[in-house]
Amino acid sequence: MERTASFFQKNTVILLCATLCCVLWGSAYPCVKIGYELFSITEADTFGKILFAGYRFALAGVIVIFFASIFQKKLILPKRKNWGGIVLLSVFQTSLQYMFFYIGMSYTSGVKGAILNSFGTFIAVILAHFFYRNDRLNWSKGIGCIIGMAGVVLVNLNGVSDLQGGFRFLGEGFVILAAASFAVSFLISKKVSAGEDSAAVTGYNLAIGGLILVLIGKAGGASFSDLSMKAVLLLLYMAVLSSAAFSLWTILLKYNRMGKISVYNFLVPVFGALLSAVFLGEEIFSVKSISALVLVCAGIYIVNCQKEPAEELGGNG
């Protein structure tokens, strides 16, 4: 246990693992767009999008539970006292976040959605300051976050017109709610995973949250039929990337300060943009884009280039 904690607390390991998670999550952006075409989901088909997300995360949860159970040679189950926390986590991290996000993105531009959704990182770092005494904000972390956020804004800017259009609650409002749900889930995950098997937390979080989305999508009349092999393989890949990324991310949160891990979320839209350029043919390789990557990396370095606390002050604030 101590060896595992020591390994996942190394800065190099944190950098590599967190970046891998962000690459996997970033690949979901082009996958979602390709999936809408393969699953014949129209722009106005809100419940179809929710059902698509539900299948993805429910399957991801089953994958985590299945392989973790094989590895441990028994069916993994959360401790009875942690079921409530895991259900709450599934509601915020999976169900609410992706329901708000998928609906919100139907009513706003991709540029505004990406920028607003990045606020989840800020919210998470700020919330950590109030709830965890060993994860306080300081000037270094604040400056790093600002620089990193500047990179996210820069890589998503396609012109002033893309940022205009006013504020709509079902659009920009829902994307902000998705970011808030994402941030709150950090607090819940940190608390629940501290005394629970990481695989159990991840697996049942995804499975329960995905099932809730499936039920919502079905209740709205959504359904998929005559799926092609490409559609099935894409869904399987998205489920695998979710299970792998969330599993690794949960482990990182278990052994590290929340603010130190959450700041890496700045990389998700960057990798999302880069991979969209590769798979969707979108323009991204420009001076502006490279500059954004430099800003994001600089922000991450500044946030992490600080002394660790002499001792854990422990617990919640």
N, C-alpha and C positions, 0 to 999 in steps of 0.2 A: 504493500500500500504506500509506504513512504518512498520507495523507489519510483513508483508510478507518479506520485505527486511531484517529486523532484524533477523527473523527466519532463513533465508537461508544464513546469514552471520556468524552464530554460528559455531565455529570450529568443534564441534561434529556433527552437521547437515551436514556440508560440507564433513566430513570424511565418514559418513554413506551413504549419497546420491551419492557421487562420486565413492565410492567403489561399490555400487549397480550397477551403470552404467557400471563400468569396469567388474563386474561379468557377466552382460548381454552381453556386447560386447565380453567378453572372451568365452562365450558359443557359439558364432557364429562360432568359429574355427572348432570344431567338427561337428557343424551343416552343414557348407559349404561342408566338406568332405563327410558327409552322404548324403547331397543333390545331389552332383555330381553323386552318385550311384543311388539314387532314380529317378533322372531326366535323367539318361543315358547320362550324359555329359562326353565325352572323354577328355583326356589330351590335345589333339590338337584342341578341339572345343572352340576356343577363343570367338566367338560370342555367343555361347551357355552359357558361363560363364557370359558374359556381360548381356545377356537377363535374366538369373537367378537372377543376382543382381538387374536388373531393376525392375522385378516383385516384388521383396522383398521390395525395398524402395518406389516404387510407391504405393504399398498396405499400407505400413507403414504410408505414408503421408495421405492417404485417411482415415485411422483409426484415426489419430490425429485430422484431420479436422472434422470428423463425431462426435466423442465424445465431442470435445471441443464445437462444435456448439450446441449439445444437452444440455451440461452443461450451456452454456451462453444463451440458448433459442433463438439463431439466428445464421445464417450462418456467421462464422468468415471469415473476409477478411482483408488483410493487408491494411494499409493506402496507399493511392495512391502514396505518395512520397517515400514509402519504397519498392515498387514493384521491382524497379531496383536493390536495394541492396539484396533482397531476391533471385532474379533470379541469381545474381552474386554468392551469397552464395551457391545456389543449384549446380551451375557449379563446384565450387571448393570443397565443402564439400561432395557432393554426386557423381556427374557424373565423374569428373576428378579423384578424389581420388580412387574410386573403379574401374574405367576403367584401370587406371595405375596399381593398385594393382593386379587385377585379371590377367591382361596380364603379368605383371612382374613375378608373382609367377609361371607362366608356364615355365619360362626360367631360374629360379634359385632355389636353395635348400630352404627348409623351414627354416633352421637355418639362412642362410644369409638374407632371406626375413624378418624374425622377427626382427633381429638385425637392419637392415637398416631402416625398417619401424618405429622403435622406435626413430629414429632421429627426427621424427616429433615433439616430445615433446621438444627436445632441441631447434629446430628451433622456436617453438611457444614462449618459454620463452625468447629467444634472441630477437625475433621480438617485443615482448611486451615491452622490454627495450627501444627500439627506437621509438615506436609509442604511448606509454602511460607513462606519466611522474610520475604516482603513482605506477608504476610496474617495477621499476628498478632492474637490477641485482645487487647482492652483494655477498660477500664471502660465507655467509651462504647458500644462494640459489645455488651458483655455486658448492660448496662442496656437498650439498645434491643431486643435479642432477647427479654429477659424481658417488656418491655412489649408487644411485638408478639405474643408467645406468649399473653399474658393475653387479648388481643383474640380470638385464635383459639379459646381455651378458652371465652370468654364467648359467642361467636356460635354455638357448637355445643352449649351447655348447654340441655337441654330439661327439666331436673329431676333431682334427686338419684338417682331410681330408674334413670335411663338410664345412670348411671355405675357401678351395682352389677352383680353377677353373677359376680365372681371373674375368674380368669385362665385362659384355655385356650390351649394352645400353637398349635392349629390356627386359633384366632381371633385374639386379641390378639397372640399370639406371631408369627403370620405377618404381621400388619400392621406390627409393629415390624421384622421382617426386610425387608419391602418398603421401609420408610423407610431402613433401613441400606443396602440395595442402591442406593437412589436417591442417598444421600450418597456412597457409594464411587464411583458413576459420575461424580460431579463431578471427583474426583481424576483418574480415567482420561481424561475428556473434556478437561480442562485440558492434560494431557500430550500426548494424541494430536492435538488440534486445533492445537497450537502450530506444528507443522510440516506441516500438511495442509490441503487445501481444505475449508472448512466444509461445503459441500454434499456432498462425498464422505463426510465423517465422519457427517453426519446421515442421508443417504440409505441408506448401507450398514448403519449402526447399526440403523435402523428396519426395513429389509428383512430383515436376518439375524435380528434379535431376533424380529420378527413371524413369520418362517418357522419358527423354533424352536417358538413357541407354537402355530402351526398343526399342526405335526407331533405335538406333545404332545396337542392336542385330538383330532386324528384317531386317534392311537394309543389314546385313551380311548373311541373309538366315537362321538364327536360328529359331527354333520353337519346342514346346513341345506338345506331344499328348499322349493319353491313360495314363494319370497320375493316380497313385494309391492313395488311401486314405492317406497312410503314407506320400507320397510326398506333398499332399495338406496340411496336418496338419503341416508338417515341415515348409513349406513356410509360413503358417499362424503364427506359433510360431516366426519365424525369423522376420516377419513383426511387430509383437507385441513387441518383444524385442527391435527392432530398434526404434519404435515410443515411447516406454516408456523411453529408455535410452537417446535418443536425446532430448526429451521434458524436462526431468529432468536436463540434462547437459546444455541446453539453459538457464534454470532458474538460475542455479548456475553461469553461465557466466554473466548473467544480473546484479546480485547483488554482484559480487566479482571481485577482481583483476584477470586478465586472467592468469598470471603466477602461482597464488596460486591454480587454478583449473587444469590447463594443466599438472602439474607435476604428477597428479594421473594417467595419461595415462601409467605410468610405470607398473601399475597393470594389464593392459589388457593382455599382453603376458604371465604374470604369471598365471592368471586365465585361459587363453586359454590353457596353457600347462597342468594345473591341471585337467581341465574338459576333455581335450583330453585323459588324462590317464584313467579317469573314463569311458568315453563313447566309446573310440576307443582302449582301452587296451594298450596305449603307456606307456613306463616306465618313471616315473617322481618322484616317492617317493623315494628319495635318499638323502644322506648327502648334495650333491651338490645342489639339488633343495631346500631343507630347508634353506641352507645357502643363496641362492639367495633371498628367501622370506624375510629373516632377513635383508639383504642389502637393498632391496626395501623399506621395512617399515622404516628402519633407515633413508634412504634418504628423504622419505616423512616427517618424524618427523623433521629433520633438516631444511628442506625448510620452514615448517610451524611454527617452533618454533622461531619466530622473532617478534619484535614489529611492530604493525600496524602504518602507517603514521599518524601523529597528525591530519592532515587534507588532504582532497582530493585536489590534485593540479589540477585535472580536465582535461577533454578533451584529445585530441590527442597531441602528441609531435610535 
